[in-house]
Amino acid sequence: MTPAKTPQTPKPPPAANKRGIYLPATPQDFQDTELTRAEFDALQQSAPEWLAELRRTGPHPRPVVAQKLGVSIGGLARGGVTEPLTTEQITTLLQDPPAWLVSERATQAAVRAEATRVKQRDATRGSADA
């Protein structure tokens, strides 16, 4: 007989990171409590007001900021963005983009285009070999 599986309980920092929320902006009891995956999934399904508000207005962690701005995390660093941003700050940057943001978005677009080209090339090679 196999022993019963114990539920995984990720610590708050990886759990927040995986869900795209900025841990210091969460309530203290969330920061101090290890939730099981099932409890965290339930929290995601019926999000409390603090979580819904945090997702709506921020502050957002760097990966979320980078995704919303259409740049890489490295691009944020090159642009001098080292702190989490709110949705309002992100919107302001998008409405009146500084030169670094325009440059980084162009770089990111070129990287994506190259990745698409390589993927298509490899798919063509794979079908030619078959």
FIKOLZA-1660 file (N, C-alpha, C; in steps of 0.1 Angstrom, whole numbers, plus 5000, padded with zeros to 4 digits):
% residues 130
   i   px   py   pz ch aa at
   1 5008 4988 5000  A  M  N
   1 5000 5000 5000  A  M CA
   1 5009 5012 5000  A  M  C
   2 5006 5022 4991  A  T  N
   2 5014 5034 4990  A  T CA
   2 5009 5044 5000  A  T  C
   3 5018 5051 5006  A  P  N
   3 5014 5061 5016  A  P CA
   3 5006 5072 5009  A  P  C
   4 4998 5079 5016  A  A  N
   4 4990 5090 5011  A  A CA
   4 4999 5101 5007  A  A  C
   5 4996 5107 4996  A  K  N
   5 5005 5118 4991  A  K CA
   5 5002 5130 5000  A  K  C
   6 5012 5137 5004  A  T  N
   6 5010 5149 5011  A  T CA
   6 5009 5161 5001  A  T  C
   7 5000 5170 5003  A  P  N
   7 4998 5181 4994  A  P CA
   7 5011 5190 4993  A  P  C
   8 5014 5194 4981  A  Q  N
   8 5025 5204 4980  A  Q CA
   8 5021 5217 4985  A  Q  C
   9 5030 5223 4992  A  T  N
   9 5027 5237 4998  A  T CA
   9 5039 5246 4994  A  T  C
  10 5037 5252 4982  A  P  N
  10 5048 5262 4978  A  P CA
  10 5048 5274 4988  A  P  C
  11 5060 5279 4990  A  K  N
  11 5062 5290 4998  A  K CA
  11 5056 5302 4991  A  K  C
  12 5052 5313 4998  A  P  N
  12 5045 5324 4992  A  P CA
  12 5053 5331 4981  A  P  C
  13 5066 5333 4981  A  P  N
  13 5073 5339 4970  A  P CA
  13 5071 5332 4957  A  P  C
  14 5074 5319 4956  A  P  N
  14 5072 5312 4943  A  P CA
  14 5057 5312 4939  A  P  C
  15 5048 5310 4949  A  A  N
  15 5034 5310 4945  A  A CA
  15 5030 5323 4939  A  A  C
  16 5034 5334 4945  A  A  N
  16 5031 5348 4940  A  A CA
  16 5037 5350 4926  A  A  C
  17 5050 5346 4925  A  N  N
  17 5057 5347 4912  A  N CA
  17 5050 5339 4901  A  N  C
  18 5046 5327 4904  A  K  N
  18 5039 5319 4894  A  K CA
  18 5026 5324 4890  A  K  C
  19 5019 5331 4899  A  R  N
  19 5006 5337 4896  A  R CA
  19 5007 5351 4891  A  R  C
  20 5019 5357 4890  A  G  N
  20 5021 5371 4885  A  G CA
  20 5016 5382 4894  A  G  C
  21 5017 5380 4907  A  I  N
  21 5014 5390 4916  A  I CA
  21 5026 5395 4924  A  I  C
  22 5026 5407 4928  A  Y  N
  22 5037 5413 4935  A  Y CA
  22 5035 5410 4950  A  Y  C
  23 5044 5401 4956  A  L  N
  23 5042 5396 4969  A  L CA
  23 5041 5408 4980  A  L  C
  24 5050 5418 4980  A  P  N
  24 5050 5428 4990  A  P CA
  24 5037 5436 4990  A  P  C
  25 5029 5435 4979  A  A  N
  25 5016 5443 4979  A  A CA
  25 5005 5434 4984  A  A  C
  26 5007 5422 4987  A  T  N
  26 4997 5413 4992  A  T CA
  26 4995 5415 5007  A  T  C
  27 4983 5411 5013  A  P  N
  27 4981 5412 5028  A  P CA
  27 4992 5403 5035  A  P  C
  28 4995 5408 5047  A  Q  N
  28 5005 5401 5055  A  Q CA
  28 5002 5386 5058  A  Q  C
  29 4989 5383 5060  A  D  N
  29 4986 5369 5063  A  D CA
  29 4988 5360 5051  A  D  C
  30 4987 5366 5038  A  F  N
  30 4990 5358 5026  A  F CA
  30 5005 5356 5026  A  F  C
  31 5013 5366 5029  A  Q  N
  31 5027 5365 5028  A  Q CA
  31 5033 5355 5039  A  Q  C
  32 5026 5353 5050  A  D  N
  32 5030 5344 5060  A  D CA
  32 5025 5330 5060  A  D  C
  33 5015 5328 5051  A  T  N
  33 5009 5315 5051  A  T CA
  33 5013 5307 5039  A  T  C
  34 5016 5294 5041  A  E  N
  34 5019 5285 5030  A  E CA
  34 5006 5278 5026  A  E  C
  35 5001 5280 5014  A  L  N
  35 4989 5274 5009  A  L CA
  35 4992 5262 5001  A  L  C
  36 4983 5252 5002  A  T  N
  36 4985 5240 4993  A  T CA
  36 4981 5245 4979  A  T  C
  37 4985 5237 4969  A  R  N
  37 4981 5240 4955  A  R CA
  37 4966 5241 4954  A  R  C
  38 4959 5232 4960  A  A  N
  38 4944 5232 4959  A  A CA
  38 4938 5245 4965  A  A  C
  39 4944 5249 4977  A  E  N
  39 4939 5261 4983  A  E CA
  39 4942 5273 4974  A  E  C
  40 4954 5273 4968  A  F  N
  40 4958 5284 4960  A  F CA
  40 4949 5285 4947  A  F  C
  41 4946 5273 4941  A  D  N
  41 4938 5272 4930  A  D CA
  41 4924 5277 4933  A  D  C
  42 4919 5274 4945  A  A  N
  42 4906 5278 4949  A  A CA
  42 4906 5294 4951  A  A  C
  43 4917 5299 4956  A  L  N
  43 4918 5313 4958  A  L CA
  43 4918 5320 4944  A  L  C
  44 4924 5314 4934  A  Q  N
  44 4924 5319 4920  A  Q CA
  44 4910 5319 4914  A  Q  C
  45 4902 5308 4917  A  Q  N
  45 4889 5307 4911  A  Q CA
  45 4879 5317 4917  A  Q  C
  46 4880 5319 4930  A  S  N
  46 4871 5329 4936  A  S CA
  46 4880 5339 4943  A  S  C
  47 4886 5348 4936  A  A  N
  47 4895 5357 4941  A  A CA
  47 4889 5367 4951  A  A  C
  48 4896 5369 4962  A  P  N
  48 4891 5379 4971  A  P CA
  48 4893 5393 4965  A  P  C
  49 4887 5403 4971  A  E  N
  49 4887 5416 4966  A  E CA
  49 4902 5421 4965  A  E  C
  50 4910 5418 4975  A  W  N
  50 4924 5423 4975  A  W CA
  50 4932 5418 4963  A  W  C
  51 4929 5405 4959  A  L  N
  51 4936 5399 4948  A  L CA
  51 4931 5405 4935  A  L  C
  52 4918 5407 4934  A  A  N
  52 4912 5412 4921  A  A CA
  52 4917 5427 4919  A  A  C
  53 4918 5434 4930  A  E  N
  53 4923 5448 4930  A  E CA
  53 4938 5448 4926  A  E  C
  54 4945 5439 4932  A  L  N
  54 4960 5439 4929  A  L CA
  54 4962 5436 4915  A  L  C
  55 4954 5426 4909  A  R  N
  55 4956 5423 4895  A  R CA
  55 4952 5435 4886  A  R  C
  56 4941 5442 4890  A  R  N
  56 4936 5453 4882  A  R CA
  56 4945 5465 4882  A  R  C
  57 4950 5469 4894  A  T  N
  57 4957 5482 4895  A  T CA
  57 4972 5481 4898  A  T  C
  58 4976 5469 4903  A  G  N
  58 4990 5467 4906  A  G CA
  58 4993 5471 4920  A  G  C
  59 5006 5472 4924  A  P  N
  59 5018 5471 4915  A  P CA
  59 5020 5457 4909  A  P  C
  60 5026 5457 4898  A  H  N
  60 5028 5444 4891  A  H CA
  60 5043 5441 4891  A  H  C
  61 5046 5428 4892  A  P  N
  61 5060 5424 4892  A  P CA
  61 5066 5426 4878  A  P  C
  62 5080 5426 4877  A  R  N
  62 5086 5428 4864  A  R CA
  62 5082 5420 4852  A  R  C
  63 5080 5407 4854  A  P  N
  63 5075 5399 4842  A  P CA
  63 5062 5404 4837  A  P  C
  64 5053 5408 4846  A  V  N
  64 5040 5413 4841  A  V CA
  64 5041 5426 4835  A  V  C
  65 5050 5435 4840  A  V  N
  65 5052 5448 4835  A  V CA
  65 5058 5447 4821  A  V  C
  66 5068 5438 4819  A  A  N
  66 5074 5436 4806  A  A CA
  66 5064 5431 4796  A  A  C
  67 5056 5422 4800  A  Q  N
  67 5046 5416 4791  A  Q CA
  67 5036 5427 4787  A  Q  C
  68 5031 5435 4796  A  K  N
  68 5022 5446 4793  A  K CA
  68 5028 5456 4784  A  K  C
  69 5041 5459 4786  A  L  N
  69 5047 5469 4777  A  L CA
  69 5052 5463 4764  A  L  C
  70 5053 5450 4763  A  G  N
  70 5057 5444 4750  A  G CA
  70 5072 5444 4749  A  G  C
  71 5079 5443 4760  A  V  N
  71 5094 5442 4760  A  V CA
  71 5099 5431 4768  A  V  C
  72 5112 5428 4768  A  S  N
  72 5118 5418 4777  A  S CA
  72 5121 5424 4791  A  S  C
  73 5123 5415 4800  A  I  N
  73 5127 5419 4813  A  I CA
  73 5140 5427 4813  A  I  C
  74 5149 5422 4804  A  G  N
  74 5162 5429 4802  A  G CA
  74 5160 5443 4796  A  G  C
  75 5150 5444 4788  A  G  N
  75 5146 5457 4782  A  G CA
  75 5142 5467 4793  A  G  C
  76 5134 5462 4802  A  L  N
  76 5130 5470 4814  A  L CA
  76 5142 5475 4821  A  L  C
  77 5152 5466 4824  A  A  N
  77 5164 5470 4831  A  A CA
  77 5172 5481 4823  A  A  C
  78 5173 5478 4810  A  R  N
  78 5180 5488 4801  A  R CA
  78 5173 5502 4801  A  R  C
  79 5160 5501 4803  A  G  N
  79 5152 5514 4803  A  G CA
  79 5152 5520 4817  A  G  C
  80 5158 5514 4827  A  G  N
  80 5159 5519 4840  A  G CA
  80 5147 5516 4849  A  G  C
  81 5138 5507 4844  A  V  N
  81 5127 5503 4852  A  V CA
  81 5131 5492 4861  A  V  C
  82 5133 5495 4874  A  T  N
  82 5137 5484 4883  A  T CA
  82 5127 5482 4894  A  T  C
  83 5117 5490 4895  A  E  N
  83 5107 5489 4905  A  E CA
  83 5094 5484 4899  A  E  C
  84 5085 5478 4907  A  P  N
  84 5072 5474 4901  A  P CA
  84 5064 5486 4897  A  P  C
  85 5056 5485 4887  A  L  N
  85 5048 5496 4882  A  L CA
  85 5033 5493 4884  A  L  C
  86 5025 5503 4886  A  T  N
  86 5010 5502 4886  A  T CA
  86 5005 5502 4872  A  T  C
  87 4992 5498 4871  A  T  N
  87 4986 5498 4858  A  T CA
  87 4985 5512 4852  A  T  C
  88 4983 5522 4861  A  E  N
  88 4983 5536 4857  A  E CA
  88 4996 5540 4851  A  E  C
  89 5007 5536 4858  A  Q  N
  89 5021 5540 4853  A  Q CA
  89 5023 5533 4839  A  Q  C
  90 5019 5521 4838  A  I  N
  90 5021 5513 4825  A  I CA
  90 5013 5520 4814  A  I  C
  91 5001 5524 4817  A  T  N
  91 4992 5531 4807  A  T CA
  91 4999 5544 4803  A  T  C
  92 5004 5551 4812  A  T  N
  92 5011 5564 4809  A  T CA
  92 5023 5562 4800  A  T  C
  93 5031 5551 4803  A  L  N
  93 5042 5548 4794  A  L CA
  93 5038 5544 4780  A  L  C
  94 5027 5537 4779  A  L  N
  94 5022 5533 4766  A  L CA
  94 5016 5544 4758  A  L  C
  95 5010 5554 4765  A  Q  N
  95 5004 5565 4758  A  Q CA
  95 5014 5575 4753  A  Q  C
  96 5025 5577 4760  A  D  N
  96 5035 5586 4757  A  D CA
  96 5049 5579 4758  A  D  C
  97 5052 5570 4749  A  P  N
  97 5064 5561 4752  A  P CA
  97 5077 5569 4751  A  P  C
  98 5085 5567 4760  A  P  N
  98 5099 5573 4760  A  P CA
  98 5107 5566 4749  A  P  C
  99 5118 5571 4745  A  A  N
  99 5126 5566 4735  A  A CA
  99 5131 5552 4738  A  A  C
 100 5134 5549 4750  A  W  N
 100 5139 5535 4753  A  W CA
 100 5128 5525 4751  A  W  C
 101 5116 5529 4754  A  L  N
 101 5105 5519 4752  A  L CA
 101 5102 5516 4737  A  L  C
 102 5103 5527 4729  A  V  N
 102 5101 5525 4715  A  V CA
 102 5112 5516 4709  A  V  C
 103 5124 5518 4714  A  S  N
 103 5136 5510 4709  A  S CA
 103 5134 5496 4714  A  S  C
 104 5131 5494 4726  A  E  N
 104 5130 5480 4732  A  E CA
 104 5118 5472 4725  A  E  C
 105 5107 5479 4723  A  R  N
 105 5096 5473 4716  A  R CA
 105 5100 5468 4702  A  R  C
 106 5107 5477 4695  A  A  N
 106 5112 5473 4682  A  A CA
 106 5122 5461 4682  A  A  C
 107 5130 5461 4692  A  T  N
 107 5139 5450 4694  A  T CA
 107 5131 5437 4697  A  T  C
 108 5122 5438 4706  A  Q  N
 108 5113 5426 4709  A  Q CA
 108 5106 5421 4697  A  Q  C
 109 5101 5430 4689  A  A  N
 109 5094 5426 4676  A  A CA
 109 5103 5419 4667  A  A  C
 110 5115 5424 4666  A  A  N
 110 5125 5418 4657  A  A CA
 110 5129 5404 4662  A  A  C
 111 5130 5402 4675  A  V  N
 111 5133 5389 4681  A  V CA
 111 5122 5379 4679  A  V  C
 112 5109 5384 4680  A  R  N
 112 5098 5375 4678  A  R CA
 112 5097 5371 4663  A  R  C
 113 5100 5381 4654  A  A  N
 113 5099 5378 4640  A  A CA
 113 5110 5368 4636  A  A  C
 114 5122 5369 4642  A  E  N
 114 5133 5359 4639  A  E CA
 114 5129 5346 4645  A  E  C
 115 5123 5345 4656  A  A  N
 115 5119 5332 4662  A  A CA
 115 5108 5326 4653  A  A  C
 116 5099 5333 4648  A  T  N
 116 5089 5328 4639  A  T CA
 116 5095 5323 4626  A  T  C
 117 5105 5331 4620  A  R  N
 117 5112 5326 4608  A  R CA
 117 5119 5313 4610  A  R  C
 118 5126 5312 4621  A  V  N
 118 5134 5300 4624  A  V CA
 118 5124 5288 4626  A  V  C
 119 5113 5290 4633  A  K  N
 119 5103 5280 4635  A  K CA
 119 5098 5275 4622  A  K  C
 120 5094 5284 4613  A  Q  N
 120 5089 5281 4600  A  Q CA
 120 5100 5273 4592  A  Q  C
 121 5112 5278 4592  A  R  N
 121 5123 5271 4585  A  R CA
 121 5125 5257 4590  A  R  C
 122 5125 5255 4603  A  D  N
 122 5127 5242 4609  A  D CA
 122 5115 5233 4605  A  D  C
 123 5103 5238 4605  A  A  N
 123 5091 5230 4601  A  A CA
 123 5092 5226 4586  A  A  C
 124 5097 5235 4578  A  T  N
 124 5099 5232 4564  A  T CA
 124 5110 5221 4562  A  T  C
 125 5120 5222 4570  A  R  N
 125 5131 5212 4569  A  R CA
 125 5126 5198 4574  A  R  C
 126 5118 5199 4584  A  G  N
 126 5112 5186 4590  A  G CA
 126 5103 5180 4580  A  G  C
 127 5095 5187 4573  A  S  N
 127 5085 5181 4563  A  S CA
 127 5093 5177 4551  A  S  C
 128 5104 5183 4547  A  A  N
 128 5112 5179 4536  A  A CA
 128 5119 5166 4539  A  A  C
 129 5123 5163 4551  A  D  N
 129 5130 5151 4555  A  D CA
 129 5120 5139 4555  A  D  C
 130 5107 5142 4557  A  A  N
 130 5098 5131 4559  A  A CA
 130 5094 5124 4546  A  A  C
% end
